[in-house]
Structures are given as structure tokens and as C-alpha cells.
Amino acid sequence: MCLSRTHVSYQQTLAYQKALNKRKVWVEPLFAEAKDWHGMRRFRLRRLWRVNCEALVIAAGHNLQQLLKKQGWGRRPFPTEALSASFLLF
């Protein structure tokens, strides 16, 4: 693959390095998680519009997962009142 001089000189700029570092932190981990956890190594559907729909559903699920994690969903401690009320029944 032959790279033009302008492309090679662009890779040496500070703006390019900042964009590359930002991509390493923001984008690449999301794609790796989608591949590992959501089965995006291969799409199940064929045709471009179906593949796009499948990718959007997976992305929406990931966004929902992140939203619920930020809100603390699933990490609620067991209420002690419920435990003491269950002993009162017996």
C-alpha cells in the first residue's frame, strides 16, 4: 500500500495523535465489547439493511446497559425491612 506524502505528514501532526489517542479510549473498547459479549464477530443476517438493523439493536442494548449501570440499577442491597417482616409472618 502506497501512502501519499500528505497522508504521511498528517500522521505526524499533533491533531492526528490526539484523535488516535481519543479513539483508543472511546471507540475501540466499545467495538471489542460488542465483539466479545454481543456476538458481533459475524452478523447473523444478510443484506446491508438487515446488518445495519442488527448493529443498531446491539448498540441500543449497549447504551441501555451503560445507562442502567450509571443509575446503579442491579446493585441495590437487600432491604432489611423485608427480611424482618418475613420473620413476623411465621
C-alpha distance (Angstrom), angle and dihedral (degrees) to the residues before:
residue distance angle dihedral
M1 . . .
C2 3.75 . .
L3 3.78 118.0 .
S4 3.75 121.4 -156.9
R5 3.78 120.9 -122.6
T6 3.79 92.5 -111.1
H7 3.80 91.3 54.5
V8 3.80 92.9 49.5
S9 3.80 92.2 46.9
Y10 3.82 90.3 48.8
Q11 3.80 90.0 56.7
Q12 3.80 89.3 60.1
T13 3.82 94.8 56.2
L14 3.79 123.9 104.6
A15 3.81 91.8 -124.5
Y16 3.81 91.1 57.0
Q17 3.81 92.4 48.7
K18 3.83 91.4 49.1
A19 3.80 91.4 49.5
L20 3.80 91.2 48.6
N21 3.80 92.5 49.9
K22 3.79 91.2 48.3
R23 3.81 90.4 50.7
K24 3.81 91.2 52.3
V25 3.79 90.4 56.0
W26 3.80 102.7 36.6
V27 3.79 110.6 27.7
E28 3.77 110.9 24.8
P29 3.84 97.3 56.1
L30 3.81 89.5 52.5
F31 3.79 92.3 53.2
A32 3.80 90.8 46.5
E33 3.81 91.0 51.2
A34 3.80 91.2 48.0
K35 3.78 90.3 51.2
D36 3.79 95.7 46.5
W37 3.80 103.1 36.7
H38 3.78 105.3 25.4
G39 3.79 102.0 39.7
M40 3.78 98.4 -113.7
R41 3.76 94.8 146.3
R42 3.78 86.5 98.7
F43 3.76 128.3 10.9
R44 3.78 116.1 -123.3
L45 3.78 95.4 -147.8
R46 3.79 130.7 63.8
R47 3.81 130.3 -139.3
L48 3.75 122.0 56.5
W49 3.81 98.1 -99.8
R50 3.81 91.5 51.4
V51 3.80 91.8 49.0
N52 3.82 89.2 50.3
C53 3.81 90.4 50.6
E54 3.80 91.5 49.5
A55 3.81 91.8 49.5
L56 3.82 91.3 48.5
V57 3.81 91.9 51.2
I58 3.80 90.8 50.6
A59 3.82 91.3 47.0
A60 3.82 91.3 48.7
G61 3.80 90.3 50.3
H62 3.79 90.5 50.3
N63 3.81 91.5 49.4
L64 3.79 90.6 49.6
Q65 3.80 90.2 49.5
Q66 3.81 90.8 52.1
L67 3.82 91.9 47.3
L68 3.79 92.5 51.5
K69 3.80 91.1 46.6
K70 3.82 91.1 53.1
Q71 3.80 90.6 50.6
G72 3.79 91.5 51.6
W73 3.80 95.3 -114.8
G74 3.80 113.2 168.1
R75 3.81 95.0 21.6
R76 3.76 99.6 85.8
P77 3.79 115.0 130.9
F78 3.76 119.7 -122.8
P79 3.81 108.4 -90.6
T80 3.79 110.7 -113.3
E81 3.80 90.6 -152.7
A82 3.79 90.6 64.1
L83 3.79 91.0 51.4
S84 3.80 93.7 50.7
A85 3.82 92.0 45.2
S86 3.79 91.0 54.0
F87 3.85 90.1 56.1
L88 3.78 90.4 51.9
L89 3.79 90.4 59.5
F90 3.78 92.4 61.9
